[in-house]
């Protein structure tokens, strides 16, 4: 079968599988989703268990992960990977929704192209997610590392354990984007299954299954290594398999739902509130423990390792706070509930309604505070990060900030206002009200504890569920049957395609060259800022590369001093050959550490001595110094590569 046929088949929610008659076997994309969930869970289970014996090595992972995956497959029984018939492949694009399907395929293709053209440069991943995986691989086990940035230790590790084998086996981060690309391809089938299962009409579900993945946040992360998209896919899978269990009664479907729900929390603990509607909808799953005790216990016990629970336990053990906020920032996790809810209820719509390219962002950011009462601004400043406290927006949507986006939000608003009413099946109001209550409470629970700037991105897993009650309304249900609405949906998808072509993190077009040419001809502040943004992003994937090149090739242990967020991972290259260890305040380089890379920013404030005094005290010499700007919003800072004498040289 042609690979194109297989990829197109993965998109499909339900198809006839040649040679498959068992009702237990999963059809279409559900079978692929099941095996993806179990493989991701197996990576987590194997990673945590192998850490107990120091076995996180390429060879042992190559044995442990397949064994864990096979054990989960035997317990959950998803069936073999389903392959389509020729007829199924031929009719894929021969339906009324063919245009929307093609739009999704183009979006998927552009995201794939962006991932192939550009090395991963997600800031959080380079700052702490990649370094901690590389540290585990060098140590052979999970460790709580001494760190200036405790995000290295406290953040959930669900996708990191999935990344670990690829990093171990390839020694490169260039294939990691595929861990986002595959879940993205599974989204249409999952959206359809969840929407239908929760009560959206078949025609509306078949319309929105192609539109929802074109949301800016989903599409922009599909070619990168951000972890919000995988969390959203695991959340959809948890409810999809739960709904299948309610329909079929198959124990395997319930176990798959629990596996996906665990992975949802393992990837992003911000999804923990979604366990409220999950528990309410699928409360009957607890009865399986009585009817199938051995199978359920045998599956659930290892699946505990494929959840946030191991990280929560280790956080509590090392810093006394299961969330890890106490080790990262004393202010995190201490948001006043009413301020968190109010602030996020304002920030989320603003960030989703801002145009994909917004030249007036600076004007907005300077003036919006004038419209907000001063007492409320003071409360916001005490509970939120700076830009979130001032309701700021970005001038271009990127993977690190984008939510559902103006395209889809505008489509929802247009359908609500101008859609042709259609009489829905009886009882839809009650179903919609209950779903709005459960998922709304989950969202408010998250809002009450969150003071982050990029709330629109953080709630990516929530959007599909929040849309369900809206899509049941007569106007939105009827709108999908109108030609103008289909065309508007295609226009929304086109805006996503444009964003994939020009996004600073992975532009398909040569935007750095174009922006430099424009900046050379025009002195407009917005044009100059645009050029600066593309320059920063074009260098970010290897932004510390010049510092790494100043290190000797045999420098196996390198110290690192950085008290600001920064992309650390380039210093680890070549992966598997070097260890980078943080030097925390009050600690000096350990024996065998002859080189240190340091950022002079905040050095004196955190270490109570200037970098020059620190260098003189250790009798070190500067091998290389340069200014680096990892973020557009911050000025560049000076970095040094320092050589330290051996202990005997001091004598």
N, C-alpha and C positions, 0 to 999 in steps of 0.2 A: 504493500500500500504506500502511496506517495506520502512523504512527510507532511505536505500541505494538507492532505486529507485528514491526517491524524490531528494536526494542530486545529483545523477547523472543527473537528469532532469534539475536541476538548471543550469548545465553547458551548456545546449543546446541552441543555438540561435533561432532556428525555429523548431517547431514540430506541428503536428496535435493535437489539444486539443479536447478530447471527449466532445461532447455536446455543442461546441462553434461554433457559426456561424456568430456572429457580427464582422464586420471588425474593429470595434472600440476597441474590446478587444485585449489585447496584448498577443502574444503567448510565450510559453517557458520561458526562463530566463528573457525576457523583462518584463513580468508581475511581477516577483519577484523583479526585479530591480526597477520598478515603485513604488511598495509598500515600498521598502527600502528607496528610495529617499524621499517619502512623510512622512515616519515615522521619518527620520532624520530631515526633515524640521519641522515637528510637534514638535519635542523636542526643537528645537531652538525657534520656535514661542511661545510655551507655556512657555519656560524658561524666555524669555525677558518680556513677558506680565505679568507673575506671579511675576517677580522682582518688577514691579511697585507697587504691593500691599503687598510685603513681603510674598508671598505665595510659595516660593521655598522650599517646605517640602515634605516628602515622600507621605503623603496622598493626598495633592493637586496635586502633579505631576501625581499621579495615576489616577486622574480624568481629569486633563487638557490636558495631552498628547493624550489620546485616543480621546477626543473631537476635538482637533486640527487635528488629523490624519483623523478622519471621515469627517470633513469639507473639507479637501483637497481632499480626495477620491471622495466626492460628486461633487467637482468642476472639478477635472481632469479626473474623470471617467476611471480609468485604468482597470476596471473589477475585478472580483474576482481572487484570486490567482489561477493560472492555474495548473492543475494536469495532468500528462501524461497518455496516454493509456498504457496497458500492452505491446502492440506492440512497442511503442516508447521506453519503458525501455529495452526491449529485444535487440533492434537493436543499442542501445547506443554504445556498444563496438564492434559491428559487421560491422564495416566499414573499409575502407582502412586506415584510420587514427587511428585505434584502438591502435597501439603501442604508438603513441604520447598522446592519451587520457589517457592511463594507466600511462604514465610518469607524466602527470599533476596530476592524482589522487594520485600517490605516493608522489609527492611534497606537495600536499594539506594535505595528511595524516601525513607526517613528521612535517609540520608546526603546525598542530593541536596537535600532540603529544608534541612538544616543548612547546606550550602554556599551555597544561595540566600539564606538569612536572615542569615548572618554573613560579614563580611569575613575574609580569611585572617589568622590570628593565631598560626601556628606560630612558636615562639620562634626556632629556628635559621634559618628562612627570613627572618624580620624582622631578625635579627641580622647575617647575612652573605650568605645566598643571594640575596635580592632586591636588596640594595645593590650586590652585585658585578655583577649583570646590568644594573642601572640605570647603573652606572659604565661598563660596556662600551658601552651605547647612547649615552651622552653623549660618550664618547671616539671612538666609531666603530670600536672594536677591543678585543680582549682586552688587558688590562693587568695587571701586577703593581703593585698600589697600595700606597703607603706606608700602613701600617695599624697601629693599636694591637691589632687583632684579626686575626691572619694567617689565620684560617679563611676570610677574605674572598678569599684568594689560593690557598691550598693544597688546599682541598677539591675533590672531583670535581665536574665541571660538566655532567654528562650531562643532567639535567633542566633546568638553568639555560639551556642552549641551546635547549631546547624551549619554555621560558617566554619567551625573548627576543622572538620575533615577536609573541606575544600582547600583551606589554607595549608593544612598539613601535607596534603597530597600534591598540590600544585606549586606551593611556595610562592603564590601570587594572589593578589586580590582582584584580578581582572575578570574572573568568572563569577564573582559573588553576586553580581546584579541578576544573574539567572535565578537566584533564590527569591527575587521579587517578580521577575518576569513570569515564571510559571504560575504563582498565585494570581497574578493579574489576569492571565488567560482563563483561569477558573472562575473569575468573578461573574460573568454573565449567567452561567448555569446556576450558581449559588443564589444570585439575586432573584432569578426566576423562581427557584424552589422555595425560598423564604417568603417572597411576596405572595405566591400562590397559597402556601401553607398558612399564612397569617390572614388570608381573606381578600387579597387584591384579585380583581377579575383576571381571567386568563389573557385577554387582549391587552390590558394595561401592563401586566407582568411581562408579557413578551415584548412590549415596547420599551419599558424602563430597564430591562436586563441589559440592553446595549447602551443605554444612556448613562446610567449611574457610574459605570467604570470610567466614563469620559470626564468625570469630575477632576478638576485640576490636581488635587492632592493625590488621587489614585494614579492618574496617568503620569504625573511628573516623578513619582517614586518608582514606577514600574521599571525604569531603566537604571535605578540606583540601588543604594543599600540602606535607605531609611526603613525603620521597622514599623511605621504606622500602617502601611498597606498590608503587610503580612498579618498584623493583628486584626485588621478589619476582615480579612479573608477567613482567619480562624474563627472569628466571631460569627460570621455568616454560616460557616460550616457547622458550628455547634448547634445553631438553631435549625439548620437544614436537616441534619441527621436526627435531631430531636423530633422534628415534625414528621420525618419518615418513620421513626419509632412509634409515634402516636397512631400512625396509619397502619403500620404492618405488625407491630408488636414484637418485632425481631430484637432479640437481646443485643445482637451485633450492632444494630443501628444506635441503640442507646449507649453502648460502649464507645462508639465512634463520636457521638455527641459529647460525651464526657472527656474524651481525649482532645477534641477540638477546643472545648471550653477551657481545659487546663492549659493548652498551648496559647490560647488567647491571653490568659493572665501571665504566662511565662514570658511572652514577648512584650506586653505592655500592661503593667498592673493598673494603669488608668482605666482598663476595661473591667476591673473587679465589680463596679456597680451593675454591669450587665448581668451578673450572676443572679440579681434579684428577679428580673423577668424570666430568666432561664429557669430558675427554681420554681417559680409560680406556674409557668407553662408546662413544665415537665416533672412536676412533683411526684408523679406515679413511678418514676424511675427508681425511687428508693425501695419500692416493692420488689424489684428484681433481686435484691439481696436475699429475700426469703425463697423465691422460686428457683434461682440459679446461683446459690451462694458461692460454690467453688469457682465457677467461671468468672463471676463478677469480682470476687476478692482477688483472684489471680491477675485480673486485668487492672483493677483500680489501684492496687498497691504500687506497682511500678509506675503507673500513670501519675501518681503523686509527684514523682520526680520531674514530670513534664508539665509543671505548673509553677506558679510563683512561690509555692511553699518552701522549697529549699533555700531560695534567696531570702525570703522573709525570716526563716530560722537563723541563717547565717548573719543577717543584719542585726537581729536581736542579740545574737551571741557576741558580736564584735562591737556594737555601738549602743545596745540597749533599746533600739527602736526598729521594729520590724519593717517599717517603710524605708529606713536608711536615711531619712531626712536629717537626723541628728548629726550624722557624720559628714553630710554634704554642706548644709547651710542651716543654721539655727532658725532662720525665718521660714524655711520650707516646712510645709505641713502644719503651720500655725496660722493659717488664714482664718480670719473671722468668717464664719459661715455666711452671714448675710451680705458681707462685703464681697466674698467670693462669688456668690450667686448673682448679685447685682452687677458686679464688674464683668463677669463672663457672659451674662445675658446681653450686655451692651457690646462687648468686644467681638463675640462670635458673629452676630449679624454684620457688623461693620467689616470684619475681615473677609466675610463671604460675599459681600456686595461690592467691595472695591474692584474697579476694573482690572483686568489682567495686566495691563500696562497703564500706570497712573502717574503721568508727569507732574501732577499737582500734589503728590504725596507730601512734599515738604511744606507746602502751603497748608494742607490739612493738619499736619502734625504741629505746626506752629500756632494754629488758630483754634483747634478743637477744644483746648483746655479753657478757652475764654467762655465757652458755652456751658461749662460744667460747674456746679456750685463748689466753692472752695472747700467747705468741710468734707464733701464727698471725695474730692481730689486728695485731700490729706489722708483719708482712710484708705484710698486706693494705693497711695504711695507707701503706706505702712504694710500693705498686704500683697502687692503685686510687683513683678519685675518692672523695670523702668518704662519700657515702651507700652506694656500692657496697662500700667497705671495711668498713662496719659492717652490711651486709646489711639495709639499710633498705628500707621499702616506702612506697607512697603511700596516702592514705586514699580516693582515688577514681581509677579507671583513666582515663587520658587518652591522647590520640594520641602524646604525647611520652614515654610510658613503657610502654604496653600491649604485651604479646606475644600469644601465641595465646589466653590467657585461661582462666579457671577453667571456663567452660562447655564448651569442647571438650576440655580436658585431663580434666575430670571424666567426660566422655562416653567418652573413650578408656579411662580407668581402669575405668569401669563395664562396658564391653564386654569388657575383658580379664579381669575377675574373674567376670562373670556371664553372658557370652554363651554361646549354645548352640554347642557344637563342631560344625564341619562339616569333612568330609574334603576337603582341598584337593587340587589337581592335584599329581602327583608332581614332586619337585624344588624345591618352594617353599622348603624349609629352606635349600638351598644358595643360591638366588637371594637370599633375605632376608638371609642372612649376609653375602654379598658386598656387597649394597647398604648394609647397616648399617656394614660396614667402610669403604667408600669415603666415604659421606656423614658417617659419624662422624669419620673422620680429617680431613675438611674442616672440620668444626665445631671439633674440638680444635685444629687449626692456627690458626683465628681466636681461640679462647679463649686460646691461649698468648701472644698479642700484645695482648690487649684488657684495659684496666683501666677501662672506662666504667661508669657507674652503671646505665644503662638497657639492660642486656644483652638483656633479653627483647624489647625493640623492635628492637635492632640485628640480631637473628638471625631476623627475620620471613621473609627469603627462604629460610631453611634448613628451616623447619617442615614444609612439604609433603613434602620429600624424606625427612626423618627419620621421617615417619609411614608411609611405604611399607612398610618391613619389618614394622612392627606390624600393618598392615592385612592382611598375608598370613597371619597366624596364624589357626588354626582358630576360636578363640573370637570374635575381632573380625570375621572373615569371616562367621561364622554369625550374629553379633549383628544385622547389618543386616537380617536376615530376620524379626526378632522385633518385634512390635507395640510392646512397651514401650520398645524401644530407639529406634524412630522417634519416639515421643512424647517421650522424653528429649531427643532431638536438637532437636525443636521447642521444648522448654523452654529448651535452651541458646541457641537463636536468639532466644527472647523476652528473655533476659537481655541480649543484644546490642542488641535494640530499645530496652530500657529505658536502656541506657548511651547510645545515640544521642539519646534524649530529654533526658537530664540531664547529658551530658558538659559540663564547664565551658567547653571551647573553642567548641562550637557547639550549645548546648542547643536542642531544638525547643520545649520547654516554657519558660515565663518563670521560669527558676530563680533569676535574680538577685532578682527581686521576692519570690518565695516564700522564699528564704533570708534576705532582709532581714527579712521579717515574722516568721520563726521566731526569728531572732537578737534581735528586739525583745522577744519573750516569754520566751525562755529564755537562761540564762547559761552553759549547757553549753559547755565549751571546744571540743568537736567541732562544735557548731552554729555557734559564732562563727567557727571556722576555715573551715567550709563557706561561710558568708556572705562571708568575706574572699576565698576562692578565686573565687567567682562574680563578685565585684566587680572583682578584678584582671583576670580573663579578659574580662569584658564591656567593659573599657576598653583592652585590650591592642592591638587592631588599629590604634588611632590614639592610643596612649598618649603619644606626644610631640607630638600635635596642638596642645595649648596653647602649646608652645614654638615650633612652626612658625608659629602665628598671630601670635606676637610679632615675627616677622621681617617686614621690608618685602616687599611682593609682588614687587619687582624684584630681590631678593637672589638673584642667579644662582649665586654661589659662596659656600658656607657651610662654615666650619671645624667640626670635630667632635672633641671630646676625651672619650673614655670608656675607661677602663682596666678596666671590668667588662663582662660580657656584657649587651647591651641591645638593644632593638628599634629599630634605626636607620631603617628604611625610611620611617616617616611623615614624616621630615624632607625626603625627596626630592620630596614632592608639591608641586605638580602634576608628575607624572612627565613627563620630557622637557623640563622648563623649568629645572631646578636641579641643580647638582652639589654633593654633600656630600663633602668631602675630610678625611681624618683628619690630625690634627696629632700626630705622634709625639714622644716625649720628645727634647728637644734641638732641635726645629724650632719656629720662630715662624710666624705667619700670613704667607702669601705676598701679593704685590702684587695688589690687587683684592679681597682678602678682607676685607670690612668687618664681618662678623658671625661669631661663633663660638658654638656650643652645647656646653656642657661639663657633665660630671658631676663633682661635687666628691669623690665616693668614690674613694679610692686616689690622688687627685691629688698630694698631697704625697709619698707613697711612690714614685711613678713619675717625677715631674718635679723632685723635690728642692726644691720651693718650694710655699708654700700657694697656693690659688687667688686669695686676696686679693693676695698679693705679685705673682703673675703678672699680675693685672689692673692693679695700680698701675704695674708696669714698662712695660706697653704703653699706659698712659694710657687704658684702656678704661672703659666704664660698663656697668652691669648694666641691661638693659631689662626683664627678667622673671626671676623665680626661683620655683621650686615644688618640692615633694617628689613623687617618682614611685616607684612600687613595681611593677616589671615581673614579679617572681617572688614567689609566696606565701612561699617558704622563706627569703627575704631581707628585711631591713627596708628601708623606703624610704630613698632618698638625695636630696640636694638638687641640682637642675639649674639652670643659669643660661643665659640668652641674653645675649650680650655684644656691644656695639657697639664697634668699634675705629676710631680716627680715621684719616683718610688720611695717607700719609707726610708730605705737606707741612704737615699740622697739627701735626706734632711740631716743626717748625722755628720 
